[in-house]
Amino acid sequence: MKKQFVLSFILISFAFITGISAQTETGEKPKWNHYFESDFYFYSDDFYVLPMYRADRNHLHLEARYNYEDFQTFSAWGGYNFFGGEKLGYFITPMTGLAFGNTSGFLFGGEMTFTLGGFELYNESEYLAGFDSKQDNFFYAWTDFTWSPTDWLSFGYSSQITKPILTDYEFSNGFVLGGAYKNFGLSGYLYDVWTDEPFVMFALSFSFPE
């Protein structure tokens, strides 16, 4: 437990110090890019919202989530951005953080985006190591593979995988259709349509640079 805490603290501190000290070749400090998103889940008779906020400043990445790891659970993340590429663009962010609430624990994860022409592969994954019990531990991954025929339209395949400790993997697969206008984005997801329990999720986002 102590080693996990020290590792989380070191990684978050490293990302923060690097981001604050980073400067462009002209000596100007990089500006912040802000991103807000709310995911709306409709599952059977249940409805719940997952709000998220991300802030990037060159290599520094900060993130906050609510209802993501569990209901009434807040998580705070820090990470380091690796980005570049020409034909094949990449944006990779290893992260670590802490979760508090109904489920509390250390968080280890990452976010990755690869783009090639109009194609994009996005993945976010995490592992939670619970404070109180190993039964709280789980692995989760979300993957989207989409194609954008225009700047404002995208569609493709989406999957979610969850692996709680001592239980089998839980899979949800489906389709995603998204649209964008200026700094706004709206995506609709339809999961498990071929099962007895399909569900729908909408993601509304807004981003802006300083």
N, C-alpha and C positions, 0 to 999 in steps of 0.2 A: 504493500500500500504506500509506504513512504517513498519507494523508488518511483512509483507511478506519479506521485505528486511532484517530486523533484523534476522528473522528465517533462511533465506538463508545464511547470513553471519556467524551466529553461527554454523550451520551445516558444512559448508565448513571449517571454522577455526578449529572445533573439529576434523574433519577427517584429516586435514593437520598436526596438532600438534601431534595427536595420531600416525600417520604414521611415522613422523620424529623421535619421541622418542621411538618407538617400537624397541626392541632388542630381539635376540634369547637367549636361556638359556646359551649359551656360551659367551654371551656378544657382539657378532658380530651384526652389523646393517644389517637388511634385505636388499636384493638387489631389484632393480627395474625389473619388467617384462613389456615389451613394446608390444603393439599390434596395427597394422595398418590394416585398411580395407577400400576398396572402393566398393560401390554398384553402379552398372550400370543398369539403368532402361530404358527399351524400351517399350514405350506406344504409340500405334498408330504411328503417324509420329514424335513423340517427343522422345528425348534422353537426359538424364541428369545423373550426377554423384554425389554421396554422399560420400565424404571422411570423415573418422573418425580416431581418435587416442585415445588409452587408455593406461594408465600407472598405475600399481599397485605396491605398496611397503608394503607388509604385509597387514594391515587393511586399508591403505590409497588407495583411488581410485581417479584418475584424468582423465578427458575425454574432448575431443573437437570434435565438429561436424560442418560440413558446408553443407548447402542446405538441412538439415534434417527437421527442424521445418518449413522452407519455403525456397523458392529460394533466393539466395544471403543473407542468414541469418547464422550468426555464433553463436554457443552456447558453453559455457564452464561450466563444471560440476565438483563437488567435492562430494565424498561419502565415506562410511565406509563399509569395507568388513567383512561379517560374513561367515565363512566357516568351514567345518568339515564333519563328517560322515564316516562310513566304507562301509557297504553294500549300504546304501542310502547316497550318497554324496550330499552336498548342498553348494552353493556359492550365497549369497544374499547380494546385495549392494543397500541400500537406498541412494538416491542422491538428491542434489538440485543444481541449477545453474541459469545462466542468458543467455538470447538470445538477439542479436543485429542485425539489418539489416532491411529487408523488414518487418519482424515481430519482435517486441521487447517485452520482458516480463520476469517474474520470472518463473523458471522451478522447478517442483517437480516430482520426479519419482524414478525408481529403475530398477535393473536388477537381474534376478534370474535364476539359473541353478540347476536342480536336475538330478542326474544320478543314475541308478540302472541297473547293468550289462551292456548290450549294449544299453539300452534305455536312452534317454535324453529329458528332458523337459526344454525349454528355453523361458523366457519371458522378454521383456523390455517394460516399459510403462512410460508415462509421462503426466503431466498436465501443460499447459502453461497459465499463467495469464498475459494478455497483459498490457503494460504500458499505452497505449493511449486509448484503448476502450475494453469493455467487448466482443465486437464482434470478437476480436482476440483470445479469450479464446478457448481452445480445449483440448480434451483428446485423446491420441493415445496409442495403444498397439500392439505389434508384438509378436506372439507366434509360436515356432517351436516344434514339437514333432517328434523325429527321432529315428531310430534304426540303430546300426552299427554292421553288421555281421563280419566286419574286422576292423583293426585299421585305414585303409585308405579309407573306404567307408561308407556312411550313406545315408539314405533316409527316407522320412516321409511326414508329413502334416504341412502346414504353413498357418497362418491367420494374417490379419492386420485389425484393427478396429480403426476408427476415429470418434470422436463425436465433431464437431464444435458446439459452443453455438447456441441455437435457431433453430437447424436443426436436422434431423434424423441421426442415426448411419449409417456409411458407412463401408461395409464389403468387404474384398477381401480374397478369400480362394483358396488354391491350393496345389501344391506339391513341394517338395524340394529334390534334389539329390546332394550330396556333396562328394568331394574327398580331401585327404590330403597327402602331401609328406614332411616329415621332418617338417619344420616350416611354410610351405606354405599350404594354403587352397583355394579351389575353389568350390563354390556352385551355382547351377542353380535353379531358382524358376519359376514356371509357375502358374500364378494366373488367376482365372475367366475363365478357359478354356470352361466352359459350358455357357458362356454369349456371347453377341455380341462384347464385348470389352476386350478380353484377353490381358494380357501383361506379359512380361518376365523381370526378374531381375537376374543379376549375381553378386556374392559377391566374391571378390578376397582379401585374407588376408595374412598377414605375422606377425609372432610373434617371439620375441627373449628375453631371460633373459640376464641380465648383466653377 
